[in-house]
């Protein structure tokens, strides 16, 4: 027990000893200076303490280029949010229906419910396949190569949707576009988590959600502007506008540095240090890239003690099984909390007599509210943490869903009910986008181990996509008066699912706020209760009973430092 009353957990003695033996054969060949294992541990600890003491403004000053590169990579996700809105809105476009639908008995063109489901879920099927491939490609070739390849593919696949001559060709285009979108869902989050320090992690991982909301907002704006187009360009122009994103992003990604964590995992320590220099500025005199790489090396070796392999199967072994469960559940809760109802606020307003054009304006306002909510969540996460926001968010959403359900009991003659339901859904959207929506991305990036991060995110996102397909099938049937005709009473069903999600969150979701990856490794290895994560101090630099063992290790400081240019190493300065 620490002096301040907090619990303290440390690494196992056996793990520390094994790390020392393994790292005695390590090579970091840049100079002929030697440092033992304890020297590397000391530098890793210095880097860890520096990260803990780094405030937000200092982190931005030290890592300004990392912020820029992370924002650039995450912007690729705008395309998925854009297409999600666009394809779902085309079912009301007469020219789109005439091109891809069939003539019904009443003389109008319609797309069957089966084809609507196929088009809506086609991209999701592609994303599932793309995600599974991503985990393998990213591990072998790196994040930068994988994002660049995905951008090239999406440029090619947009041609299929743009020139589709029938609905079958359009479905193929949607499935193929889903492949690179699956890449963006995974790698952008992992890249943001690995190029930034602890202080910036919550902001840049949740920026991924902001990009998704921006895509929906832009898509709604484009559709609003195309309402008066009666030719085929009314739906072809929205498809063509997807080309405005990947080409400039591809140019930027070509110059982006690789994740230093990925380079460390592949033993390319010199390149990792160079990548860190490209991600940081020289303004922080206390920041030493070599020490930060030492911290990454120490964390990587620590994780090898609990996870030897890096396959998908390893995500389901030992402590990584718990981490995969948490990452998967927090993502599935995004759907299980009833978020599928958010898109129906406009429908309830139209039921109340609102003009279609104004209904689109309301939809745009709803997405803008989501963007504001995501930015507000940055301040709330810094103050209250991830777990608290998830719990409070689910409680509020549960109450709103119950209100929607009870209002849905009102008779059809009650003209005020649709206005109340639509308004409750807008409040629901804001609450969701200030809590569950953005915080999820931060959690899945932090909870997974560094060695299995991309594969853990892949498995978690795929489970989310599978639940999303289920949601796309049942929610329209709940709302549609010609199907189950639950309408707003569907709020009761999703309130029940939200309650179950709340129970899981209370008992299983830990608080990773302010923890380095090595500290999280120790907390999971020691099986600390989720409710005690925030009050438990983890020390990855000591064994349970002894200080870290010594071993020999070859380590080199940067050739670019002024001291080394004068022939003086850091170890000579320290008297080593």
C-alpha positions as CSV (number, residue, x, y, z in Angstrom):
1,X,0.0,0.0,0.0
2,X,1.4,3.4,-1.0
3,X,1.7,6.3,1.4
4,X,-1.3,8.0,-0.2
5,X,-3.5,5.0,0.4
6,X,-3.4,3.7,-3.2
7,X,-2.5,0.1,-4.0
8,X,0.8,-0.6,-5.7
9,X,1.4,-3.5,-8.1
10,X,4.7,-4.4,-9.7
11,X,6.1,-6.7,-12.4
12,X,6.8,-10.4,-11.5
13,X,10.4,-11.1,-10.5
14,X,10.6,-13.8,-13.1
15,X,9.4,-11.4,-15.9
16,X,12.1,-8.9,-14.9
17,X,14.8,-11.6,-14.9
18,X,13.7,-13.0,-18.3
19,X,13.7,-9.5,-19.7
20,X,17.3,-8.9,-18.5
21,X,18.6,-12.2,-20.0
22,X,16.8,-11.5,-23.3
23,X,17.9,-7.9,-23.6
24,X,21.5,-8.7,-22.8
25,X,21.7,-9.8,-26.5
26,X,20.1,-6.6,-27.7
27,X,21.8,-4.5,-30.3
28,X,21.3,-0.8,-30.7
29,X,24.4,-0.2,-32.9
30,X,25.0,3.5,-33.3
31,X,28.2,4.0,-31.2
32,X,30.5,1.8,-29.1
33,X,29.1,2.8,-25.8
34,X,27.7,0.1,-23.5
35,X,25.0,0.3,-20.8
36,X,23.6,-2.6,-18.7
37,X,20.0,-3.5,-18.4
38,X,19.5,-1.3,-15.3
39,X,20.8,1.7,-17.4
40,X,18.1,1.1,-20.0
41,X,15.5,0.6,-17.3
42,X,16.5,3.9,-15.7
43,X,16.2,5.7,-19.0
44,X,12.8,4.1,-19.6
45,X,11.7,5.2,-16.2
46,X,12.9,8.8,-16.9
47,X,10.9,8.9,-20.1
48,X,7.8,7.5,-18.3
49,X,8.0,10.1,-15.6
50,X,8.5,12.8,-18.2
51,X,5.3,11.7,-20.0
52,X,3.4,11.7,-16.7
53,X,4.5,15.2,-15.9
54,X,3.7,16.5,-19.4
55,X,0.7,18.7,-19.6
56,X,-1.5,19.2,-22.7
57,X,0.1,22.4,-23.8
58,X,3.6,21.0,-23.3
59,X,2.7,17.8,-25.1
60,X,1.5,19.9,-28.1
61,X,4.7,21.9,-28.1
62,X,6.8,18.7,-28.0
63,X,4.7,16.7,-30.4
64,X,3.3,19.2,-32.9
65,X,4.1,17.2,-35.9
66,X,2.7,14.0,-34.4
67,X,-0.6,15.9,-34.0
68,X,-0.5,16.9,-37.6
69,X,0.3,13.4,-39.0
70,X,-2.3,11.8,-36.8
71,X,-5.0,14.3,-37.9
72,X,-4.0,13.6,-41.5
73,X,-4.3,9.9,-41.2
74,X,-7.6,10.0,-39.3
75,X,-9.2,12.3,-41.9
76,X,-9.5,9.2,-44.1
77,X,-12.4,8.1,-42.0
78,X,-14.5,11.0,-43.3
79,X,-15.2,8.9,-46.4
80,X,-17.0,6.2,-44.5
81,X,-19.2,8.6,-42.6
82,X,-20.0,10.4,-45.8
83,X,-21.0,7.2,-47.7
84,X,-23.1,6.0,-44.8
85,X,-25.4,9.0,-45.1
86,X,-25.4,9.2,-48.9
87,X,-26.3,5.6,-49.8
88,X,-29.1,5.5,-47.2
89,X,-30.6,8.8,-48.6
90,X,-30.7,7.7,-52.2
91,X,-33.7,5.5,-51.7
92,X,-35.8,8.6,-51.8
93,X,-34.3,10.0,-55.1
94,X,-36.6,9.4,-58.1
95,X,-33.8,9.3,-60.6
96,X,-31.8,6.8,-58.4
97,X,-34.9,4.6,-58.1
98,X,-35.5,4.7,-61.8
99,X,-31.9,3.7,-62.6
100,X,-31.5,0.9,-60.0
101,X,-35.1,0.0,-59.0
102,X,-37.9,-2.0,-60.6
103,X,-41.3,-0.9,-61.8
104,X,-44.0,-1.7,-59.3
105,X,-47.7,-2.2,-59.9
106,X,-48.6,1.4,-59.0
107,X,-46.3,2.7,-61.8
108,X,-43.5,3.9,-59.6
109,X,-39.9,2.6,-59.3
110,X,-38.9,0.9,-56.1
111,X,-35.9,-0.8,-54.7
112,X,-36.9,-4.0,-52.8
113,X,-36.3,-4.3,-49.1
114,X,-33.9,-7.1,-49.8
115,X,-31.7,-4.9,-52.1
116,X,-31.9,-2.0,-49.6
117,X,-30.5,-4.3,-46.9
118,X,-27.9,-5.6,-49.3
119,X,-26.7,-2.1,-50.3
120,X,-26.8,-0.9,-46.7
121,X,-24.8,-3.9,-45.4
122,X,-22.6,-4.4,-48.5
123,X,-20.0,-1.9,-47.3
124,X,-20.1,-3.5,-43.8
125,X,-19.4,-6.9,-45.3
126,X,-16.4,-5.4,-47.2
127,X,-15.2,-3.7,-44.0
128,X,-15.3,-7.0,-42.1
129,X,-13.1,-8.6,-44.8
130,X,-10.8,-5.5,-45.0
131,X,-10.4,-5.5,-41.3
132,X,-9.2,-9.1,-41.1
133,X,-6.6,-8.5,-43.9
134,X,-5.5,-5.2,-42.3
135,X,-4.3,-6.8,-39.1
136,X,-1.9,-9.1,-41.1
137,X,-0.7,-6.5,-43.6
138,X,-0.1,-3.8,-40.9
139,X,1.9,-6.1,-38.8
140,X,4.2,-7.1,-41.7
141,X,4.5,-3.9,-43.7
142,X,3.7,-1.1,-41.2
143,X,0.9,1.4,-40.8
144,X,2.0,4.0,-43.4
145,X,2.2,1.3,-46.2
146,X,-1.2,-0.1,-45.2
147,X,-3.0,3.3,-45.2
148,X,-1.4,4.3,-48.5
149,X,-2.5,1.0,-50.1
150,X,-6.0,1.5,-48.9
151,X,-6.2,5.0,-50.3
152,X,-5.1,3.7,-53.7
153,X,-7.7,1.0,-53.6
154,X,-10.5,3.4,-52.7
155,X,-9.6,5.7,-55.6
156,X,-10.0,2.7,-57.9
157,X,-13.2,1.3,-56.3
158,X,-15.1,4.6,-56.4
159,X,-15.1,4.2,-60.3
160,X,-17.3,1.1,-59.9
161,X,-19.9,3.0,-57.8
162,X,-19.8,6.0,-60.0
163,X,-20.2,4.1,-63.3
164,X,-22.5,1.4,-62.0
165,X,-25.0,0.4,-64.7
166,X,-27.2,-1.8,-62.5
167,X,-27.9,-2.5,-58.9
168,X,-25.7,-5.6,-58.9
169,X,-22.7,-3.6,-60.0
170,X,-23.5,-0.9,-57.4
171,X,-23.5,-3.6,-54.7
172,X,-20.1,-4.9,-55.8
173,X,-18.7,-1.4,-55.7
174,X,-20.0,-0.9,-52.1
175,X,-18.5,-4.2,-50.9
176,X,-15.1,-3.3,-52.5
177,X,-15.1,0.2,-51.1
178,X,-15.7,-1.4,-47.7
179,X,-12.3,-3.2,-47.9
180,X,-10.2,0.0,-47.6
181,X,-12.8,1.6,-45.2
182,X,-12.1,-1.3,-42.9
183,X,-8.4,-0.3,-43.0
184,X,-9.2,3.2,-42.0
185,X,-11.3,2.1,-39.1
186,X,-8.4,0.2,-37.6
187,X,-5.1,1.8,-38.5
188,X,-6.1,5.4,-38.0
189,X,-7.0,4.7,-34.3
190,X,-3.8,2.6,-33.8
191,X,-1.6,5.2,-35.5
192,X,-3.0,8.0,-33.3
193,X,-2.4,6.0,-30.2
194,X,1.2,5.2,-31.1
195,X,2.6,8.5,-32.3
196,X,1.4,10.6,-29.3
197,X,2.2,10.7,-25.6
198,X,-0.2,9.9,-22.8
199,X,-1.5,13.6,-22.5
200,X,-2.6,13.7,-26.2
201,X,-4.0,10.1,-26.5
202,X,-7.6,10.9,-25.6
203,X,-7.8,13.9,-28.0
204,X,-6.3,12.3,-31.1
205,X,-8.0,8.9,-30.8
206,X,-11.4,10.5,-30.3
207,X,-10.7,12.8,-33.3
208,X,-11.3,9.6,-35.3
209,X,-15.0,9.9,-34.2
210,X,-15.1,13.6,-35.1
211,X,-14.0,12.7,-38.6
212,X,-16.8,10.2,-38.9
213,X,-19.3,12.8,-37.8
214,X,-17.8,15.4,-40.2
215,X,-18.3,12.8,-43.0
216,X,-22.0,12.5,-42.1
217,X,-22.4,16.3,-41.9
218,X,-20.8,16.8,-45.3
219,X,-22.9,14.0,-46.8
220,X,-26.1,15.6,-45.4
221,X,-25.0,19.0,-46.8
222,X,-24.3,17.6,-50.3
223,X,-27.7,15.8,-50.4
224,X,-29.4,19.0,-49.2
225,X,-27.8,20.8,-52.1
226,X,-28.8,18.1,-54.6
227,X,-32.5,18.0,-53.7
228,X,-33.5,20.1,-56.8
229,X,-31.5,18.0,-59.3
230,X,-33.8,15.8,-61.3
231,X,-31.2,14.2,-63.6
232,X,-28.9,11.3,-62.9
233,X,-26.2,13.8,-61.7
234,X,-28.4,14.1,-58.5
235,X,-26.8,10.8,-57.3
236,X,-23.7,10.6,-59.4
237,X,-22.2,13.9,-58.1
238,X,-22.3,12.7,-54.5
239,X,-20.4,9.5,-55.6
240,X,-17.9,11.6,-57.5
241,X,-17.2,13.9,-54.6
242,X,-15.7,10.9,-52.7
243,X,-12.5,11.4,-54.9
244,X,-11.8,14.7,-53.2
245,X,-10.4,12.9,-50.1
246,X,-8.1,10.1,-51.0
247,X,-5.8,11.8,-53.5
248,X,-4.5,14.6,-51.2
249,X,-4.4,12.2,-48.3
250,X,-2.3,9.8,-50.3
251,X,0.3,12.5,-51.0
252,X,0.5,13.4,-47.4
253,X,0.8,9.7,-46.2
254,X,3.8,9.2,-48.5
255,X,5.7,11.7,-46.3
256,X,4.4,10.5,-42.9
257,X,6.7,8.8,-40.5
258,X,6.1,5.2,-39.5
259,X,4.8,4.5,-36.0
260,X,7.9,4.2,-33.7
261,X,6.2,1.5,-31.7
262,X,5.8,-0.6,-34.8
263,X,9.5,-0.1,-35.6
264,X,10.5,-1.1,-32.0
265,X,8.4,-4.3,-32.3
266,X,10.5,-5.1,-35.4
267,X,13.8,-4.4,-33.8
268,X,14.5,-1.3,-35.9
269,X,15.5,1.0,-33.0
270,X,17.6,3.5,-35.0
271,X,14.6,4.1,-37.3
272,X,12.3,4.4,-34.3
273,X,14.5,7.2,-32.9
274,X,14.5,9.0,-36.2
275,X,10.7,8.6,-36.5
276,X,10.4,10.2,-33.0
277,X,12.5,13.1,-34.1
278,X,10.2,13.6,-37.1
279,X,7.2,13.6,-34.8
280,X,8.6,16.0,-32.2
281,X,10.1,19.5,-32.0
282,X,13.3,20.6,-30.4
283,X,11.5,23.0,-28.1
284,X,11.5,20.6,-25.0
285,X,15.0,20.4,-23.6
286,X,13.9,17.6,-21.2
287,X,12.7,15.4,-24.1
288,X,15.2,12.7,-25.2
289,X,14.0,10.5,-28.2
290,X,16.5,7.8,-27.1
291,X,15.0,7.5,-23.7
292,X,11.5,7.4,-25.2
293,X,12.7,4.5,-27.4
294,X,14.1,2.8,-24.3
295,X,10.6,3.1,-22.7
296,X,9.1,1.5,-25.8
297,X,11.7,-1.3,-25.8
298,X,11.1,-2.0,-22.1
299,X,7.3,-2.1,-22.7
300,X,7.7,-4.4,-25.7
301,X,9.9,-6.8,-23.7
302,X,7.5,-6.7,-20.7
303,X,4.6,-7.7,-23.0
304,X,6.6,-10.6,-24.4
305,X,6.5,-12.1,-20.9
306,X,2.7,-12.5,-21.2
307,X,2.2,-12.7,-25.0
308,X,4.9,-14.4,-27.1
309,X,2.9,-14.4,-30.4
310,X,1.2,-11.7,-32.3
311,X,-1.5,-13.7,-34.1
312,X,-5.3,-13.3,-33.9
313,X,-5.4,-16.4,-31.7
314,X,-3.1,-14.6,-29.2
315,X,-5.7,-12.0,-28.7
316,X,-7.8,-14.7,-27.0
317,X,-5.1,-16.0,-24.6
318,X,-4.1,-15.1,-21.0
319,X,-4.6,-11.4,-20.1
320,X,-5.2,-10.4,-23.8
321,X,-8.5,-12.2,-23.7
322,X,-9.7,-9.7,-21.1
323,X,-8.4,-6.8,-23.1
324,X,-10.1,-8.1,-26.3
325,X,-13.3,-8.5,-24.4
326,X,-13.2,-4.9,-23.1
327,X,-12.3,-3.5,-26.5
328,X,-15.0,-5.5,-28.2
329,X,-17.7,-4.7,-25.7
330,X,-17.1,-0.9,-25.6
331,X,-17.4,-0.9,-29.4
332,X,-20.5,-3.1,-29.5
333,X,-22.2,-0.9,-26.8
334,X,-22.1,1.9,-29.3
335,X,-24.9,0.0,-31.2
336,X,-26.4,-1.9,-28.2
337,X,-27.2,1.4,-26.4
338,X,-29.8,2.2,-29.1
339,X,-27.8,4.5,-31.3
340,X,-29.6,3.1,-34.4
341,X,-32.7,5.2,-33.5
342,X,-30.7,8.5,-33.9
343,X,-31.3,8.5,-37.7
344,X,-35.0,8.4,-37.3
345,X,-35.5,11.9,-35.6
346,X,-36.1,13.4,-39.1
347,X,-38.7,10.8,-39.8
348,X,-40.7,11.7,-36.6
349,X,-40.4,15.4,-37.5
350,X,-41.8,14.7,-41.0
351,X,-44.6,12.7,-39.3
352,X,-45.4,15.9,-37.3
353,X,-45.7,17.8,-40.6
354,X,-42.3,19.3,-41.1
355,X,-41.3,20.0,-44.7
356,X,-38.7,17.6,-46.3
357,X,-36.2,20.4,-46.9
358,X,-36.4,21.5,-43.3
359,X,-36.1,17.9,-42.2
360,X,-32.7,17.7,-44.0
361,X,-31.7,20.9,-42.2
362,X,-32.6,19.3,-38.9
363,X,-30.4,16.3,-39.9
364,X,-27.5,18.6,-40.6
365,X,-28.0,20.3,-37.3
366,X,-28.1,16.9,-35.6
367,X,-24.7,15.9,-37.0
368,X,-23.3,19.4,-36.2
369,X,-24.4,18.8,-32.6
370,X,-22.5,15.5,-32.7
371,X,-19.3,17.3,-33.7
372,X,-19.7,19.8,-30.9
373,X,-20.4,17.0,-28.5
374,X,-17.1,15.2,-29.5
375,X,-15.1,18.3,-28.9
376,X,-16.8,18.8,-25.5
377,X,-15.9,15.2,-24.6
378,X,-12.2,16.2,-24.7
379,X,-12.6,18.5,-21.7
380,X,-14.8,16.0,-19.9
381,X,-12.4,13.1,-20.4
382,X,-9.5,15.2,-19.0
383,X,-11.6,15.9,-15.9
384,X,-13.6,12.7,-15.2
385,X,-11.8,10.0,-17.2
386,X,-13.2,7.4,-19.7
387,X,-15.0,5.0,-17.3
388,X,-17.1,7.7,-15.6
389,X,-18.2,9.2,-18.9
390,X,-19.2,5.7,-20.2
391,X,-21.3,5.0,-17.0
392,X,-22.9,8.5,-16.9
393,X,-23.5,8.4,-20.7
394,X,-25.3,5.0,-20.5
395,X,-27.5,6.1,-17.5
396,X,-28.6,9.3,-19.4
397,X,-29.2,7.3,-22.7
398,X,-31.3,4.7,-20.7
399,X,-33.5,7.4,-19.3
400,X,-34.0,9.1,-22.7
401,X,-34.9,5.8,-24.3
402,X,-37.5,5.1,-21.6
403,X,-39.0,8.6,-22.2
404,X,-39.2,7.9,-26.0
405,X,-40.8,4.5,-25.3
406,X,-43.5,6.0,-23.0
407,X,-44.3,8.8,-25.3
408,X,-44.6,6.2,-28.1
409,X,-47.6,4.8,-26.2
410,X,-49.5,8.0,-26.9
411,X,-52.4,7.6,-29.4
412,X,-51.8,8.6,-33.1
413,X,-54.2,11.5,-32.6
414,X,-51.7,13.1,-30.3
415,X,-49.9,15.6,-32.6
416,X,-47.4,16.7,-30.0
417,X,-45.9,13.2,-29.6
418,X,-43.8,13.1,-32.8
419,X,-42.3,16.5,-31.9
420,X,-41.3,15.2,-28.4
421,X,-39.9,12.0,-29.8
422,X,-37.8,13.8,-32.4
423,X,-36.6,16.3,-29.8
424,X,-35.7,13.5,-27.4
425,X,-33.7,11.8,-30.2
426,X,-31.7,15.0,-30.8
427,X,-30.9,15.2,-27.1
428,X,-30.0,11.5,-27.3
429,X,-27.6,12.3,-30.2
430,X,-25.9,15.0,-28.2
431,X,-25.5,12.9,-25.1
432,X,-24.2,10.0,-27.2
433,X,-21.7,12.1,-29.0
434,X,-20.4,13.6,-25.7
435,X,-19.9,10.2,-24.1
436,X,-20.2,6.8,-25.7
437,X,-19.4,7.9,-29.3
438,X,-16.0,9.4,-28.9
439,X,-14.8,7.8,-25.7
440,X,-15.0,4.4,-27.3
441,X,-12.2,5.1,-29.7
442,X,-9.9,6.2,-26.9
443,X,-10.7,3.1,-24.9
444,X,-10.0,0.5,-27.7
445,X,-6.7,2.2,-28.5
446,X,-5.5,2.3,-24.9
447,X,-6.8,-1.0,-23.6
448,X,-5.1,-3.3,-26.2
449,X,-1.5,-4.3,-25.7
450,X,1.0,-2.6,-28.0
451,X,2.1,-5.9,-29.6
452,X,-1.5,-6.9,-30.4
453,X,-3.1,-3.5,-30.9
454,X,-4.0,-3.6,-34.6
455,X,-5.4,-7.2,-34.3
456,X,-7.3,-6.4,-31.1
457,X,-8.9,-3.4,-32.8
458,X,-9.7,-5.5,-35.8
459,X,-11.5,-8.2,-33.8
460,X,-13.4,-5.5,-31.7
461,X,-14.4,-3.5,-34.8
462,X,-15.6,-6.6,-36.6
463,X,-17.8,-7.6,-33.7
464,X,-19.2,-4.0,-33.8
465,X,-19.9,-4.5,-37.6
466,X,-21.7,-7.8,-37.0
467,X,-23.9,-6.2,-34.4
468,X,-24.3,-3.3,-36.8
469,X,-25.7,-5.7,-39.5
470,X,-28.1,-7.1,-36.9
471,X,-29.2,-3.5,-36.0
472,X,-29.7,-2.6,-39.7
473,X,-32.0,-5.5,-40.0
474,X,-34.2,-5.1,-36.9
475,X,-34.4,-1.4,-36.4
476,X,-36.2,-0.5,-39.7
477,X,-38.7,-3.3,-38.9
478,X,-39.3,-1.9,-35.4
479,X,-40.0,1.6,-36.8
480,X,-41.8,0.6,-40.1
481,X,-45.6,0.6,-39.7
482,X,-45.9,-2.2,-42.4
483,X,-43.5,-4.5,-40.4
484,X,-43.5,-4.8,-36.6
485,X,-44.9,-1.3,-36.1
486,X,-43.3,-0.6,-32.8
487,X,-42.4,2.9,-33.8
488,X,-41.2,4.9,-30.8
489,X,-42.0,2.0,-28.5
490,X,-38.7,0.5,-29.7
491,X,-37.2,2.7,-27.1
492,X,-38.2,0.1,-24.5
493,X,-36.2,-2.6,-26.3
494,X,-33.1,-0.5,-26.6
495,X,-33.5,0.7,-23.0
496,X,-33.3,-2.9,-21.9
497,X,-30.1,-3.4,-24.0
498,X,-28.7,-0.2,-22.6
499,X,-29.3,-1.4,-19.0
500,X,-27.4,-4.6,-19.7
501,X,-24.6,-2.6,-21.2
502,X,-24.6,-0.4,-18.1
503,X,-24.2,-3.5,-15.8
504,X,-21.3,-4.8,-17.9
505,X,-19.6,-1.4,-17.9
506,X,-19.8,-1.1,-14.1
507,X,-18.2,-4.4,-13.4
508,X,-15.8,-4.9,-16.4
509,X,-14.7,-1.5,-17.8
510,X,-11.4,-0.2,-16.2
511,X,-10.1,3.4,-16.2
512,X,-6.9,3.8,-18.3
513,X,-6.7,7.6,-17.8
514,X,-3.1,8.7,-17.3
515,X,-1.5,5.3,-17.5
516,X,1.3,4.4,-19.8
517,X,1.1,1.2,-21.8
518,X,3.6,-0.6,-19.6
519,X,1.6,0.4,-16.5
520,X,-1.6,-0.9,-18.1
521,X,0.3,-4.2,-18.9
522,X,1.1,-4.6,-15.2
523,X,-2.5,-3.9,-14.1
524,X,-3.9,-6.5,-16.5
525,X,-1.2,-9.0,-15.6
526,X,-2.0,-8.7,-11.9
527,X,-5.7,-9.0,-12.7
528,X,-6.6,-5.8,-10.9
529,X,-10.4,-5.3,-10.7
530,X,-11.8,-2.8,-13.2
531,X,-13.2,-0.7,-10.4
532,X,-9.7,-0.4,-8.8
533,X,-7.7,0.5,-11.9
534,X,-7.8,4.3,-11.2
535,X,-6.7,3.9,-7.6
536,X,-3.9,1.4,-8.2
537,X,-0.3,2.5,-8.9
538,X,1.6,0.2,-11.3
539,X,5.4,0.0,-11.3
540,X,6.7,-1.8,-14.3
541,X,10.4,-1.1,-13.4
542,X,10.6,-3.2,-10.3
543,X,9.9,-6.8,-9.5
544,X,7.6,-7.9,-6.6
545,X,10.5,-8.2,-4.1
546,X,13.7,-6.9,-5.7
547,X,15.0,-4.2,-8.0
548,X,15.4,-5.1,-11.7
549,X,18.2,-7.5,-12.3
550,X,21.2,-6.4,-14.2
551,X,22.3,-7.6,-17.6
552,X,24.5,-6.4,-20.4
553,X,23.0,-4.5,-23.3
554,X,24.5,-2.5,-26.1
555,X,22.8,1.0,-26.4
556,X,23.7,4.1,-28.3
557,X,22.7,7.7,-27.8
558,X,21.8,9.9,-30.7
559,X,24.6,11.0,-33.0
560,X,22.8,14.3,-33.4
561,X,23.2,15.6,-29.9
562,X,25.7,18.4,-29.3
563,X,27.5,16.5,-26.6
564,X,28.1,13.5,-28.9
565,X,29.3,15.8,-31.7
566,X,32.0,16.9,-29.3
567,X,32.8,13.2,-28.5
568,X,31.0,13.1,-25.1
569,X,28.3,10.5,-24.5
570,X,25.4,10.8,-22.0
571,X,26.9,7.9,-20.1
572,X,30.2,9.7,-19.7
573,X,28.3,12.7,-18.4
574,X,26.6,10.6,-15.9
575,X,29.9,8.9,-14.8
576,X,28.9,5.5,-16.2
